[in-house]
Amino acid sequence: MTPEGYARHTRRSPLTDPWEPLLSRETADSVQLAVEVRDAHCNGRGFAHGGLISALADNAMGLSIVRLARQQPGQEQASAVTVTLALDFLDAARIGEWLEVQPNVLKLGRTLAFAECRVVCGERLIARGNASFRMV
């Protein structure tokens, strides 16, 4: 069953196209992402690949930062690029589970921004991450 409040994610890229369908849910201060784990998302052991989790975490944190930045006067065209990204993998996501990335923007500065995220399957914490972004 699809997690509540999610709809088809409209921002596509060549990297994420094979992972479709990706879902997103916008809150007042974040863009959360979700995907139902399938074979195409997994490593040789049958768990969601760390590269998938990292890319989705990076994407969700960056989208959240840009969303908040664009709400500032004169920043309607704001964009961001990743400077650092770190994740701690705490558990495994399995085929059929919904993987959700829940970002939180920590600080939005003029030239740098910082975010953290939780990656969950239901109540289980799969990974936690943090990143810094250069505002452009």
C-alpha positions in Angstrom: 0.0 0.0 0.0 1.3 3.4 -1.0 2.3 5.6 2.0 -0.2 8.3 2.8 0.0 11.6 1.0 2.4 10.5 -1.8 1.9 11.1 -5.5 4.0 10.5 -8.6 7.2 12.4 -8.5 7.3 14.8 -11.4 11.0 15.7 -11.5 12.7 13.1 -13.6 16.3 12.5 -14.5 18.2 9.9 -16.6 19.7 8.5 -13.3 16.3 7.9 -11.6 14.3 6.8 -14.7 15.1 3.1 -14.2 13.9 3.4 -10.6 10.4 4.6 -11.5 7.8 5.0 -10.2 9.3 7.4 -7.6 6.8 9.1 -5.4 7.0 12.5 -3.6 5.2 14.3 -0.8 5.7 18.0 -0.2 5.4 19.5 3.3 5.8 23.1 4.2 9.5 22.7 4.5 10.6 19.5 2.7 10.2 17.3 -0.2 10.0 13.6 0.9 10.7 10.8 -1.6 9.5 7.2 -1.6 9.9 4.1 -3.7 8.6 0.5 -3.3 11.8 -1.6 -3.3 11.9 -3.9 -6.3 14.6 -6.3 -7.8 16.0 -3.4 -9.9 16.8 -1.5 -6.7 18.7 -4.3 -5.0 22.3 -5.4 -4.6 23.4 -9.1 -5.0 22.2 -9.9 -1.5 18.6 -8.8 -2.3 18.6 -5.6 -0.2 18.1 -2.0 -1.5 21.5 -0.9 -2.8 23.3 1.8 -0.8 23.8 3.7 -4.1 20.0 3.9 -4.5 19.5 5.1 -0.9 22.3 7.6 -1.2 21.0 9.1 -4.5 17.5 9.4 -3.1 18.7 11.0 0.1 20.8 13.5 -1.8 17.9 14.3 -4.1 15.4 14.8 -1.2 17.7 16.9 0.8 18.7 19.1 -2.2 15.1 19.5 -3.3 14.1 20.5 0.2 16.8 23.1 0.4 15.9 24.6 -3.0 12.2 24.6 -2.1 12.9 26.7 1.0 15.4 29.0 -0.8 12.9 29.8 -3.5 10.4 31.0 -0.9 12.8 33.9 0.0 12.3 37.2 -1.8 14.6 37.5 -4.9 15.5 33.8 -4.7 12.9 32.4 -7.1 15.6 30.9 -9.3 17.7 29.4 -6.5 19.5 26.1 -7.2 22.0 24.0 -5.2 24.7 21.5 -5.8 26.0 18.9 -3.4 29.3 19.6 -1.6 29.3 16.7 0.9 27.1 13.7 1.5 27.4 11.1 4.2 25.1 8.3 5.2 25.1 5.7 7.9 23.4 2.5 6.9 21.6 1.0 9.9 19.3 -1.7 8.6 18.3 -3.3 5.2 15.3 -2.5 3.1 13.8 -5.5 1.4 11.8 -6.2 -1.8 8.2 -5.1 -1.3 8.9 -2.6 1.4 8.3 1.2 1.0 11.5 3.1 1.4 10.9 6.7 2.5 13.4 9.6 2.7 12.4 12.3 5.2 14.7 15.3 5.0 15.1 18.2 7.4 16.8 21.5 6.4 19.1 22.5 9.2 20.4 25.9 7.9 19.9 27.8 4.8 22.6 30.4 4.2 23.5 32.7 1.3 26.2 30.4 -0.1 25.9 27.2 1.8 23.0 25.1 3.1 22.9 22.0 5.4 20.4 19.2 5.7 19.9 15.9 7.4 17.5 13.0 6.6 16.1 9.8 7.9 15.5 6.9 5.6 12.8 4.6 6.9 10.7 1.5 6.0 7.7 2.0 8.1 8.9 2.4 11.7 12.4 0.9 11.0 15.3 3.3 10.5 17.3 2.1 7.5 19.8 5.0 7.2 20.5 8.5 8.4 22.3 11.1 6.3 23.6 14.6 6.2 24.8 16.8 3.4 26.0 20.3 2.6 25.1 22.2 -0.5 26.5 25.2 -2.4 23.8 27.7 -3.3 24.0 28.8 -6.9 
